[in-house]
Amino acid sequence: MSYPKEVGGLKVGSLIIEGKTKQVFDLPELPGHCLLLNKDRITAGDGVKAHDLEGKAAISNQTNAKVFEILKGAGIKTAFVQILSPTSFISKKCEMVPIEWVTRRLATGSFLKRNPGVPEGYRFTPVKVETFFKDDANHDPQWSDEQLLSAKIEVNGVVIGQDEVDYMKMVTALVFEVLEKAWALRQCALIDMKIEFGVDAEGNILVADVIDSDSWRLWPSGDKRLMVDKQVYRDLQNVTAADLDTVKRNFAWVKDQLDHLKPTVLHKVVVFMGSPQDREHCNKIANAARTLGLDVDLRVTSAHKATEETLRIMQQYEDTHGALVFIAVAGRSNGLGPVLSGNTSYPVINCPPPSDKLVQDIWSSLSVPSGLGCATVIYPDSAAIMAAQIIGLQDYLIWGRLRAKQIEMSASLRKADKEVRNN
């Protein structure tokens, strides 16, 4: 069998692995990376049912790229790098964890067969995460946590233990919830999906492989009869050319809909500083906020010395943004936060700058007139996180970044604990 020598201007090295619907090649010119090349092939039942489907490779490649761009935008660590050609993309080179991680929001499909008595449509809150060992010969048997831990699987030098399992479970749920919120923007219900993880040369666990219409159940308007995923193909008894055209149109529809899953609310975080001397403190707030994906403006104004100008600036933002948070940075007698709060229906956060009279400054921010609701925090990163929590109510990517940050903080603590225990 002949393999490509060059794709997208890059030399293609040796074949690393070949699956039912894709091939993975080494990229000699990009150390630490590989090429995933999709096939015009659709399969089901561990490959028992299989058909050529012209154009599927390109559709899957674009679907996968759009999905991973969403996940990267939500701060989730992935192996995906970029599209290289219409049917291929570049990925970080990983050794794959031989487990499929399945997340379910509603009970359907194989779950009903394995759990008789559970009605179809039973809603899992929180989402249910299941693991299946990749073994085509035995139809990918479901594994319990105990089986997974007892296997002591080693991947690229990392032994899959409790910490690694917990991390992958949390990320699996986050991937589903981010995409669930995204698809809700198009009135589509994400029912369940599967993902896989890889471990790179540095020992990082990354969401890897492919996520496309083979990976999930997707029901427009929450109606199973309108399904647009691979289940349509699985359910076919006798597959005709017309049937394959229907499957292809469904996959193309999903690919096109992904262009419309970006958050639709224009947001802004406005940091008002009462004095240009507070610029360093405000920069810390802005930098922390931007790492969470927030759009930040810095402004200088004084509620005491330029009240009308302060309110004019505030009203300009109110007229142009749907999701808006004001952060007031003022010391001594803080009138900035209360004046903003008393004249807007948007949230206001006080974050006084550091000084030798910080206790008094904090008290002036806390002791606001009745009827006002501005909050007060001390640290710049706390102000940024609080702003992100507010914006995240309307922007699933910001929400995802917060969840990803929480997961990574938990993982770093576990890693530090392991190092302490081992020394």
Secondary structure, DSSP 8 states (H G I E B T S, - for coil): ----SEETTEE---EEEE-SSEEEEE-TTSTTEEEEEE-SEEEETTTTEEEE-TTHHHHHHHHHHHHHHHHHHTT--BSEEEEEETTEEEEE--EE-SEEEEEEEE--THHHHHSTT--TT-EEEEEEEEEEE--GGGT--EE-HHHHHHHT-EETTEE--HHHHHHHHHHHHHHHHHHHHHHHTTTEEEEEEEEEEEE-TT--EEEES--STTSEEEEETT-GGG--STHHHHT-SS--HHHHHHHHHHHHHHHHHGGG-S--S-EEEEEEESSGGGHHHHHHHHHHHHHTT--EEEEE--TTT-HHHHHHHHHHHHTT-SEEEEEEE--SS--HHHHHHHT-SS-EEE-----TTHHHHHHHHHS--TT---EE-SSHHHHHHHHHHHHTTT-HHHHHHHHHHHHHHHHHHHHHHHHHHH-
